[in-house]
Structure formats: C-alpha cells, structure tokens
Amino acid sequence: MAKDLNYVCTECGATHSKWSGRCDACGAWNTIQEEAPLTTGPGAKAIGAHRGRKVVLTDLASTPEAPPRTMSGVAELDRVLGGGLVAASALLVGGDPGIGKSTLLLQAAARFGRNGLKVIYVTGEESAAQVQMRAQRLGLTDSPVTLAAETNLRDILTTLDAERPDLVIIDSIQTMWSDKVEAAPGSVSQVRTAAHELTTFAKTRGIAVIMVGHVTKEGTLAGPRVVEHMVDCVLYFEGERGHQFRILRAHKNRFGPADEIGVFEMTGKGLAEVKNPSALFLSERDTATPGSVVFAGIEGTRPILCEIQALVSPAQPGQTRRSVVGWDGGRLAMILAVLESRCGVSFAGLDVYLNVAGGLRISEPAADLAVAAALISAREDASLPVDCAIFGEISLSGAVRPVAQTENRLKEAAKLGFTQAILPQRPKRRAGAETAAGLDLREMRDLPGFVDTVFGLAPGERE
C-alpha cells in the first residue's frame, strides 16, 4: 500500500490535501511541498477507556514566583532577555548570514560559563576546529564551554541527558535532523520536529536552550511560523553589512518586554556592547545639512535618537523612484500623499530617497513628523538647526497626534545637548514639564501649521 503523503506550506506550515500553486492559509505562491506526515494518527479509533491523570487547577488570584534568572554580564543582552537568562526556557535567534549570530552566542556562552553555568555549544554548520579558531580570535579559549559538532538529534539529546548542562546552544536548527522523519534536514517537518523535541527537553529537564534560525529573503525566520510559537523568546539580529552597528531585537518574549533592543558594535575582537547608542548614531552629525533631521524615538524601554536623511532630486519623465532604507515604504507613500493633499507640497516628478542612518530600523509611527521635516528640508534645500529633535505621528487628516513617552524622549535629547524640540501639542501639560528637560519646545497641532511655522511656506508658496 502506498504511503500517505500530505502537502505542507514552507512559509506558514499549513497542510493541504493536494498540491496547488498558492497557499490558502497565508497566500504565498510556490511554497507547497510534498512531505510524509509526522504520524498516521489513531485513525478511526477513539482515545480509549484508559483514564489519564487529573490536571491541577488554580485560580487567577494565585501569585506565581518569578522565574530564576542568570545574568550574562553583557548588559545589552540581559536587557533584551528581560533581565537575564531564564532556566528551562527555549529561545530562537534569527538574523542574516554573516550578521554575527554565532559570534554573539559564543561570547554569551563564555560569559554564562564564567558565571557558573555548565554550557554546551552544539554546532551543525561548522566544524569544531572552526569554532575553536573563532574562540581564539575572540580570546575565549579559557572559558569553561564544551563543544560538540553534531546534527543527529537523537545523539544530541542523549548526550544532553547524560551531561545535564544548564545551557545548550544549537547552531543551527535547520541543520538538525531526526531519524524518525523521512525528510531532508532543513525541511518543514525536520525543523518542526527538532524544535519541538528541543523545547520539550528544555522544559522537562530544566535546561535553557538557544536555537539559531536562518532568515529567508523576505527577512523572516525560515521554516513554519509554528516554531516561533513553540519557543519562549524570539530574537532578531539586525544590521547592515556596511555599518558596524548590530541591533538585537526581542520580537517575542514571555519573560520580559517585547520590542526591546540591545545595541552592539562589530569590532576586531567580536561584538562590543554600546552603552549610549544615541551618541554613536549621531556621532557624525556636526553641521546642519538639508534633508537631515534628528528623530527622538523609543525602542522597547529605552529612548534612542537617530538621524533621518532624505534626498529629493528631479526624476526622469515617467520614472519616479521612491527608495527607503530602515523605514516602511508604505508609510513614506502615505506621508507624501498627506503633504500633497493637505499642505500643497507636491513631490510629483521628483525622486525621493529616505534613509535611517546607522543601519537602525524604525517601526513606530512617531517618526512621521521627522520624516516629513526631512522631506520638506531636502525639497526646499533648507536646513533645520543641528540641536533640534523632532517626533510626532501624522494622521490622514493632516493632524499631528501625540505619542507615548514624550518626557523620556525629551530627557534623552537634553542629555545629548539638544536645546530645542518640535513635538505634537499635548492635551494636558504638566506643571514644570518644559523646564524639566531644559528644552525650547515648539508644539504643533497639524501638518500645515508645521510647514508654515518651521519652513515659512505659505499655501501659495508651496508649489
């Protein structure tokens, strides 16, 4: 009898009864592959008469104890983890090839080992000699970390069960394979099985497991999204090859705040943590330049000031370009439409280039006003003061809406020597708020008023 086969989407993990060109669950094209099922199941049989154990029930008023944590000594990593590594937790770390995932985890393994944890580093992509050479380059050879080069999941779990470490690093989950799954390593079935077995092993044995995941061309973790649901924490390692800065962002964290970031700098001795990222992101900004604006943003729980750069140039007829690096391209199109329809500032026939300096990626809507200021500054060839920070959300009606954590943004700007700020009009002004930060605040109610006040463009002068 022929073996039953099913069809699995490599993008979202949804199963289908037959092959089709488009996945009905996520809408992706050419992502459905034929694979053998993980198990045939009980068929038409019921669960049986055998009784299971009674599950312990608790009420919502119970106060659980905080999980024990172990600090690594790397402040930026501990910040992203929510205050340290939690025992019996499963973590997934993703990032582009060559971004520094293995370097960071090897440095973290050495720090955890020096703090008393028993650490095992399992590599499936490199040989043990390659990892040892990296450890020599980073000066970590004296760290109490044991190394293994293996991809067989059964052998790895057997070794871990015998050694009983406190922390295991799997580099990477796409290279692990189980002999119970008839599929190639890296396939949906193998990745899902390996992640499930390692996560279950971490919970039952009280061992923390960190898994490295590959990233697809779209920037998402390879394999089914169900892997992200299995683990307790998902970290993304971001950065541009041409920049020395690396951003470790918490996409999901059951033990701490999500969207928290840690900033690192790639050096010849590995990744060095950055204590004051705002100062480094603005280190090359010393003169006023048209199209350059400082945005006071919030990443996780920390305020960060970064430079937003815009360039506007005449376009070839019928070949207008909109290029964005570090921000959402759809949001840029919305800002351009609001500027044209509400303020009379047209960018028709002009190429628009927008860049967030330093390789940082911004996702919060509070950057709308800074982007609009950079676009108008580049279009009118008018520079804004060097010591001015801008933030605020723009609605489709042209109103400038308030954003969260205004005081923290202003305090960070004042700490870095800024003397003035442009921000949305606050509905309730706290007594002494302006003098607390020591800044000259200019509050804006709508975008047309901002264009007129800051750039002096009357409605008849904006064409």
Secondary structure as UniProt FT lines:
FT   STRAND          6..9
FT   TURN            10..12
FT   STRAND          15..16
FT   TURN            24..26
FT   STRAND          32..35
FT   TURN            43..44
FT   TURN            60..61
FT   STRAND          69..70
FT   HELIX           75..81
FT   STRAND          85..86
FT   TURN            87..88
FT   STRAND          90..95
FT   TURN            97..98
FT   HELIX           101..114
FT   TURN            115..116
FT   STRAND          119..123
FT   HELIX           128..138
FT   TURN            141..142
FT   STRAND          145..149
FT   HELIX           153..163
FT   STRAND          167..171
FT   HELIX           173..175
FT   TURN            179..180
FT   TURN            185..186
FT   HELIX           188..205
FT   STRAND          208..213
FT   TURN            217..218
FT   HELIX           226..230
FT   STRAND          233..238
FT   TURN            241..242
FT   STRAND          245..253
FT   TURN            254..255
FT   TURN            258..259
FT   STRAND          261..267
FT   TURN            268..269
FT   STRAND          270..273
FT   HELIX           277..281
FT   TURN            282..284
FT   TURN            290..291
FT   STRAND          292..299
FT   TURN            300..301
FT   STRAND          302..314
FT   TURN            317..318
FT   STRAND          322..325
FT   HELIX           329..343
FT   TURN            348..349
FT   STRAND          350..356
FT   HELIX           357..359
FT   HELIX           365..367
FT   HELIX           368..380
FT   TURN            386..387
FT   STRAND          388..390
FT   STRAND          393..394
FT   TURN            396..397
FT   STRAND          399..401
FT   HELIX           406..415
FT   TURN            416..417
FT   STRAND          420..424
FT   TURN            431..432
FT   HELIX           433..437
FT   STRAND          440..444
FT   HELIX           447..455
FT   HELIX           459..461
//
